[in-house]
Amino acid sequence: MIKVLDMQFIRYANLFTKITKIRCSHCFEYNNTIVFAVPKKFVMKSIGKDSSNLAKLNRMIGKKIKIVAIPRGKEDIESFVSIITKPVKFKAIEIKDNEAIITAGSQNKASLIGRNRVRLNEMTNILEQYFDVKKVMIK
């Protein structure tokens, strides 16, 4: 599992650690939302009482924030992707070899692909880093 961080995301991860007192292993951007990946047992603690840590991070960074549990394997792919893409919903994810096929309705399909395939490319990068998926198709 290779995770790529640039300087901006290292700054975000350091700010996250400073505010929540929980070490963030990885963060990435999807649909103008910064997503922090933390161990499952620390998700609620990192959100904070009454979402106080989430609100503070949101104010400081100036973007929407989501906190997800680090997936343990390919069996967690559906819940991981549904949290990242929320409120957009999809019907199912199927993995064949190194290819993920996401089944969605026509409106949700357009939202998952995005203008100029931006969200599809972001999702491909995320799934490649966490699940070794080389290609993502949306049906």
KATAVEN-V345734 format. One record per pair of residues at least 6 apart in sequence whose ideal C-beta (glycine too) atoms are under 8 Angstrom apart, sorted by the first residue. I is the first residue (numbers start at 0). J is the second residue. D is the distance in whole Angstrom. If there is no record, write none. Layout:
I:J:D  I:J:D
This chain:
0:128:7  0:129:6  0:131:7  1:128:6  2:24:8  2:25:5  2:128:5  3:128:7  4:12:7  4:25:7  4:26:8  8:26:5  8:27:7  8:28:8  11:26:5  11:33:6  11:35:8  11:60:7  12:23:4  12:25:8  12:26:5  12:35:7  14:56:7  14:59:6  14:60:7  15:21:8  15:23:5  15:26:7  15:35:5  15:45:8  15:56:7  16:22:6  16:23:6  18:52:6  18:55:6  18:56:6  18:59:8  19:44:7  19:45:4  19:47:7  19:52:5  21:37:6  21:41:5  21:44:6  21:45:5  22:37:8  23:35:5  23:36:7  23:37:6  24:36:6  24:37:7  24:38:8  24:69:6  25:35:8  25:36:5  25:69:8  25:128:8  26:33:6  26:34:6  26:35:5  26:36:7  27:33:8  27:34:6  27:36:8  27:121:8  27:124:8  27:125:6  27:128:8  28:34:7  28:121:7  29:83:5  29:84:8  29:118:7  29:121:5  29:122:7  29:125:6  30:84:8  30:113:7  30:118:6  30:121:7  31:62:6  31:63:7  32:62:6  32:63:4  32:64:7  32:65:6  33:56:8  33:60:6  33:62:5  33:63:7  33:64:5  33:65:7  34:64:8  34:65:5  34:66:8  34:67:6  34:83:6  35:45:7  35:64:7  35:65:7  35:66:5  35:67:7  36:67:6  36:68:7  36:69:5  37:45:5  37:66:6  37:67:8  37:68:7  37:69:7  38:68:7  38:69:6  39:68:4  39:69:7  42:66:6  42:67:7  42:68:5  45:52:6  45:66:5  46:52:6  46:53:5  46:66:6  47:53:6  47:55:8  53:64:6  53:66:7  56:64:5  57:63:7  57:64:5  65:82:7  65:83:7  65:85:8  67:79:6  67:82:5  67:83:7  68:75:8  68:79:8  70:76:7  70:78:8  70:79:5  70:129:6  70:130:7  73:94:6  73:130:6  76:92:6  76:94:7  76:99:7  76:126:7  76:130:6  77:91:7  77:92:5  79:129:7  80:89:8  80:92:6  80:101:7  80:122:7  80:126:8  81:88:7  81:89:7  83:122:8  83:125:7  84:111:7  84:122:8  87:103:8  87:107:5  87:110:4  87:111:6  88:103:7  88:107:6  89:101:5  89:102:6  89:103:4  89:107:6  89:111:7  90:102:4  90:103:6  90:104:7  91:101:8  91:102:5  92:99:6  92:100:7  92:101:5  92:102:8  93:99:7  93:100:5  93:102:7  94:100:8  94:130:7  94:132:7  97:131:6  97:132:6  97:133:4  97:134:7  98:132:7  98:133:7  98:134:5  98:135:8  98:136:7  99:126:6  99:130:7  99:132:5  99:134:7  99:135:5  99:136:7  100:135:8  100:136:5  100:137:8  100:138:6  101:111:6  101:135:7  101:136:7  101:137:5  101:138:7  102:137:8  102:138:5  103:111:6  103:137:6  103:138:7  108:137:5  108:138:7  110:118:7  111:118:6  111:119:7  111:122:7  111:137:5  112:118:6  112:119:5  112:137:6  113:119:6  113:121:8  119:135:6  119:137:7  122:135:5  123:132:7  123:134:7  123:135:5  126:132:4  126:135:6  127:133:6
